[in-house]
Amino acid sequence: MTPSQRELVKKIIRTIVVLALALICAVPLYYVLISSFKTSIDMIKNPLGLPARWTFDNYKEAFADGTIVRAFINTLIVTVVAVALQVLIGSMAAFGVIYKKSKFTAIVGGVLMVTFAIPAQATMLPLYRMESDFGLVDSLLGLIVLYMGSSVFCYFLIVGYMKSLPQELFEAAKIDGAGPWRIYYRIVLPLITPILTTVVVFQVMGTWNDFLLPSVFLSSTENQTVVLQVYNAVQQFSTNWPLFMTITVLALVPVFIFFCFCQKWIVSGLVAGSVKG
Amino acid sequence: MTAATIGHASATTKHKHASSSLWAENLSSLWFLLPIIIVFSILTLIPLVQSFFYSLTDYDGYSTTFNFVGVSNYVAIFKDPSLLSALGFTLLYAFATTLLVTCFAIPLAVTLNKAMWGRSFARSLFFFLGVPAQAIIGLIWQYIFSPLGSGVMNKVLAVFGIPNVPWLADDNWARFCVIFVAVWMQVGWHATLYLAYLQTIPADLYEQARVDGANSRQQFFHITLPQLIPGIVVSMFLLMTGGLKIYDLPYTLTGGGPGYSTNTLSQAIILKGIGQSQYGLGSALSVLFTLACIIVIAAQTGIANAVEKRFQ
């Protein structure tokens, strides 16, 4: 065998092994998808095969009472408002620290660094009491308030990127008479759009997928988020497995579409987050 | 050096001339920092202080009176089997997933970085497994491991003549299942992180090694692995912090059971503090949890810095 032939054989073997492994790993997702088109009996008799008869009844049933639509709207509201505020607060703080270096900004930066190590669970009991004092438990607003805590994470990603901006830029703008708000809004924000996109993509994923806070703070059906809806579906349709699978598919479809469009940004977020460590 | 000295000198003179405008600048940076200071105070600082305060009391979460009980809540933690189990499983989970994901993700990333057909499809597929909510993944696998009709795992094993396994009904199998699903979910995600680092390794390093006659195993251990150290540090840091905070996956897959075998610290805090009105105990647990996180993160950062220095 010539070296190039050996390379080809290696490539073929590698392709077979990797694709086989990938497909095995994907079986659970295939199982969920295929089961959503089956009846209960068909699902038990023939778990991994194609449906004996394709049925869309599960989908009709899933949409019947409208709770899933409500859950999507709730999650969308919470995600959009929370992420917008997180990115705004985080980027403002990053600008404040970079724009004028002083003892004060150094202290704030240091304190935020320590905050990074504190788990959300550790502050949950007092926050629960606080929110119930203000009547915010079991409300979307209350959930949004809690998600503000992630502004610190946004701050870290953004401040790392902002440090790479040339300081002369601020000096030049100052000489031209631009105030700090103008510099932040007109010069800095447009320059940091790559990191802003990354942060938005990351935070959207984290907020959309969160289970901890909704499961503790939300209780009524009309406030449910999508993940909570899937969780409650298990109890609700205890042995109607195809219906559960259908609701899972519905919950995963937007995530999948999001992934297809934003894969590049998720990767860049991984790398940006890792540079900050 | 000179430039810095000059810069410093001019800054000092500027300071004398324009201290009022400097003050205005400081004020403006305060305005920019104010939102995050408010968020930090309300959502982190005040709750932390409150957690510490109530951890020294017998407060139940709703009465108007409570007594100081010293450290008895902290002592109680170490006498409660459900909490010891939560501590044990949380640590087991954090260490096991950190090690296993790292051991699988690096070879996967190295393979996915080589020439093959369907490479970007395979990359995306492995990566996607880490994207959906952990809670949803936990629920899906709960059905797969189930002993009921939906339990496809036992059915597949039966085809090979393997008898039914009590996946979620046995303490050790349940622990195994939670860790297995966590690894299944996260390997592709971390392989993607490693791929980004692999692509920054200069190709001429390998070129040189090939000229020197190094085989692919030697190349892996002498070039790839040392060059990946920064990536390993980051990936293990993310796995460890995420592992300590774990809640969604065990809660949806096993509910913390059977018994308390897969109970987690997060679940215990919520149950004690909100579910069982043992607010003082829950608060003590929160304080210990925070300390544990800070210690583990500090230790890991220290070790990582030492390792990185050695390889540079």
Interface residues (C-beta under 8 A of the other chain):
Chain A: E7 K11 R14 T15 V17 V18 L19 A22 C25 A26 P28 L29 Y31 V32 S35 S40 M43 I44 P47 L48 L88 I89 G90 M92 A93 F95 G96 V97 Y99 K100 S102 F104 T105 V108 V111 L112 T115 A117 I118 P119 A120 Q121 A122 T123 M124 L125 P126 L127 Y128 R129 M130 V145 L146 M148 G149 S151 V152 Y155 G179 P180 W181 Y184 M205 W208 N209 D210 F211 L212 S215 V216 V227 V230 Y231 V234 T239 W241 F244 M245 T248 A251 L252 V255 F256 F259 Q263 I266 V267 L270 V271 G273 S274 G277
Chain B: E25 N26 S28 S29 L30 W31 F32 L33 P35 I36 I37 V39 F40 I42 L43 T44 I46 P47 L48 Q50 S51 Y54 G61 T111 L112 K114 A115 M116 W117 G118 R119 F121 A122 S124 L125 F126 F127 F128 L129 V131 P132 A133 Q134 A135 I136 L139 I140 W141 Q142 Y143 I144 L148 G149 S150 V152 K155 V156 W184 G188 W189 T192 L193 A196 G231 V233 V234 S235 F237 L238 T241 L244 K245 Y247 D248 Y251 T252 L265 S266 I269 I270 G273 I274 Y279 G282 S283 S286 V287 F289 T290 C293 I294 I297 A298
